[in-house]
Amino acid sequence: MSSKPKVVVWSKTGCHFCGEIKSYLESQNQPYENIQVDGNDALRDVLETKYGIRYVPVVEIGGDNKYEALFNPDLEKLGKVLESYNQAV
């Protein structure tokens, strides 16, 4: 079993907050999947269907078929959520 939760970052090129989140995850050695929504309305449609929004960043964190989404997360909150998942494993 993995010791780290699965993390998915929904982002777009030029988004300062998206870059901060990805840099933070990399500094914590937290693997993540990046989904670029640039010029892809279908991906924004997915966000709208799932969460009722079309903007980024969105960070999905989870494991064992349970995921939590953070909208416009600050790095402190992101760190706390990741820590809680890491302690649960």
Disulfide bonds with the S-S distance in Angstrom:
none
